[in-house]
Every structure is written in structure tokens, then in C-alpha cells.
Amino acid sequence: MSSIAVCPGSFDPITLGHLDIIKRGAKVFDQVYVCVLNNSSKQPLFTVEERCELIREVTKEIPNVIVESYKGLLIDYVREKNAQAILRGLRAVSDFEYEMQITSMNRVLDDNIETFFMMTNNQYSFLSSSIVKEVAKYKGNISELVPEVVEMALKNKFSNI
């Protein structure tokens, strides 16, 4: 039986921290679905389709990664993909409480699906999509925070605002 994991997130936009977790997860699991979800508590800069395309571009060299979007409960998507695991990245202790709540709810919904946490690489422990967008908005240097294609997409977005 192959091991399948789902790496969910809003990825608005994908950062090098996200990419680090995806790449490392792809070494552990036979198949990794990167699932772009819409976080209703956030106003996204990129559409779901744009986010998926950016992630496809930066993961195209990783053959066991598939990028999709989903509207609905993550646990339903995980079941649809016959995945056994949810893969989440942790940056700092401050992420833990939120992630624990989500994981606990997912276990209530389906206790056969495990959540695996990966600590992000230390160089990305401060990094979030929100910080990247804020720096990009004011034309700060984000070249060490996101893949080049994402940097260009951010520049294009903010030049049109």
C-alpha cells in the first residue's frame, strides 16, 4: 500500500518555507497532494487558480506532488484521495495551539487519519505569506523568501494596485 499525504494550506502565496515542507514530505510519502483551501477568515491576494498554478510551477520537478484545490472540509478531501495523513508545517511554538485545535477536530471527524507535523527549516521560522505580501507591497526584497516565479507574480499584483 502506498503512503499518501495531503499538505493543506491557503498558500497566498507559497513561500520557501512551504516549499521546504512539501519537498521534505515528498521524500517521506509516496504521494503528496498539495491542497489549496480558501481560508474564509482571510482576504486572499491571489485567486485559488493563481495559487495552484504558482505551486505547480515551483513543484514541477517533484514527480510525486499533485496540486489541487478544494472547497469544503479538509477531512473530506483527505478521504477522497485515500490519504492516510495530513502533513503540516510548524514554524514556532505559537503555531502549535492553532494546529492542535485543527488536528483535534480532524480526529473527531475521522480518527483513522493521522496528522504529521514537520518543523520548518530554521531559516524560515519567521516566514509567513502575510509577511511576504506586506514586504512585497512596499517593494522590499523578497528574493530569499519566495521562489522567483512567486516574486514576479507579487510584483505584478502590486504594480496593478
Salt bridges, closest charged atoms under 4 A:
ASP12 OD2 - LYS133 NZ 2.93
ASP20 OD2 - ARG24 NH1 2.88
GLU50 OE1 - LYS157 NZ 3.04
GLU53 OE1 - ARG56 NH1 3.79
GLU57 OE2 - LYS60 NZ 2.71
GLU68 OE1 - LYS81 NZ 3.02
ASP76 OD1 - ARG79 NH1 2.93
ASP95 OD1 - ARG91 NH2 3.11
GLU99 OE2 - ARG88 NH2 2.65
ASP110 OD2 - ARG79 NE 2.95
GLU114 OE2 - ARG107 NH1 3.30
GLU151 OE2 - LYS155 NZ 3.46
